[in-house]
Amino acid sequence: MYIDNDDFSVWMQKLYAKLEELCKDVRILRNADRVLPEDDNLLDNQDLCLLFKVSIKTLQRYRAIGALPYFTISGKVYYKASDVREFIKERFCVTTLRQFEKEHCTKKKK
């Protein structure tokens, strides 16, 4: 298969543009730890399902009514630990709050 110089140049420009896009994503991910406070962890649906002993559908209902703040990264739902802590204080018993703080709010050891 023969590729002439014009086609090659076009493909190289496309490749270069894609690499630039990937570099931007890498820079964003590298600085992601600066977005959240150091003591604030991210939790996903599985973490909350196990903690609250509820289904994913129940978490979806909490999100839909605005009771549980969340955000998505690449289609996956995440919750900030500080938001979950406030949600627990409003809706759950003290035992659940203590369990959450024990599992997710201790200082990370370096």
Secondary structure, DSSP 8 states (H G I E B T S, - for coil): ----HHHHHHHHHHHHHHHHHHHHHHHHHHTGGGTS-TT--EEEHHHHHHHHT--HHHHHHHHHTTSS--EEETTEEEEEHHHHHHHHHHHS-HHHHHHHHHHHSS----
